[in-house]
């Protein structure tokens, strides 16, 4: 895959999740690969981009309105959208 312009040195994103097993399965089904699994923390990889997921059981409720916007540059996977 050719890296889109302007993505070199991209930040690594870590997401806190309530159900790591379910979240991990979602990203693996989407095309990420598993780079590391430490039980309550996983490192996922797409080419040279990383995504960290950490299970946090006492995480606050998800806000009704989004509080951010995340763009992960990957090839077109429109056929895998749910």
PLY file of the C-alpha trace (Angstrom):
ply
format ascii 1.0
element vertex 82
property float x
property float y
property float z
element edge 81
property int vertex1
property int vertex2
end_header
0.00 0.00 0.00
1.24 3.47 -0.81
1.07 5.77 2.21
-1.21 8.77 1.64
0.59 12.12 1.50
1.21 13.76 4.86
0.93 10.65 7.03
4.63 10.03 7.73
5.36 10.25 11.45
1.69 9.73 12.24
0.74 9.65 15.93
-0.19 6.37 17.57
-3.75 6.30 18.86
-4.78 4.50 22.05
-8.47 3.86 22.68
-9.92 2.83 26.03
-12.64 0.20 25.63
-15.02 -1.68 27.91
-14.90 -4.99 26.00
-11.41 -5.63 24.62
-12.32 -8.98 23.06
-15.21 -7.45 21.07
-13.18 -4.36 20.06
-10.19 -6.47 19.04
-12.40 -8.70 16.88
-13.90 -5.61 15.17
-10.50 -4.25 14.12
-9.10 -7.65 13.12
-12.17 -8.30 10.95
-11.64 -4.88 9.37
-8.09 -5.82 8.31
-5.73 -4.83 11.13
-3.24 -7.45 12.31
-2.41 -8.30 15.91
1.08 -7.14 16.84
0.90 -7.72 20.62
-1.59 -9.02 23.19
-0.98 -8.43 26.90
-4.39 -9.50 28.15
-5.97 -6.12 28.92
-3.96 -4.31 26.21
-3.51 -5.05 22.50
-1.41 -3.44 19.82
-2.90 -3.59 16.34
-1.08 -2.77 13.14
-1.95 -1.69 9.63
1.24 -1.49 7.56
3.43 0.78 9.72
0.53 2.46 11.56
-0.36 1.36 15.09
-3.57 1.36 17.09
-3.57 0.54 20.81
-6.65 -0.77 22.64
-6.80 -0.98 26.43
-9.64 -2.40 28.48
-10.69 0.00 31.24
-13.53 -1.46 33.27
-14.42 1.72 35.20
-14.36 3.93 32.09
-16.93 6.78 32.19
-20.08 6.51 30.11
-19.70 7.33 26.42
-20.86 10.92 25.75
-24.03 11.43 23.70
-22.18 13.80 21.36
-18.78 12.87 19.91
-15.82 14.61 21.52
-13.30 14.06 18.74
-12.67 13.07 15.18
-10.24 10.30 14.27
-8.96 9.62 10.77
-7.09 6.37 10.15
-5.67 6.22 6.63
-6.34 2.78 5.12
-7.16 1.51 1.62
-10.80 1.66 0.55
-12.73 -0.96 2.50
-16.25 0.27 1.73
-17.39 -3.31 1.23
-16.58 -4.10 4.87
-18.62 -1.28 6.41
-21.42 -2.47 8.67
0 1
1 2
2 3
3 4
4 5
5 6
6 7
7 8
8 9
9 10
10 11
11 12
12 13
13 14
14 15
15 16
16 17
17 18
18 19
19 20
20 21
21 22
22 23
23 24
24 25
25 26
26 27
27 28
28 29
29 30
30 31
31 32
32 33
33 34
34 35
35 36
36 37
37 38
38 39
39 40
40 41
41 42
42 43
43 44
44 45
45 46
46 47
47 48
48 49
49 50
50 51
51 52
52 53
53 54
54 55
55 56
56 57
57 58
58 59
59 60
60 61
61 62
62 63
63 64
64 65
65 66
66 67
67 68
68 69
69 70
70 71
71 72
72 73
73 74
74 75
75 76
76 77
77 78
78 79
79 80
80 81
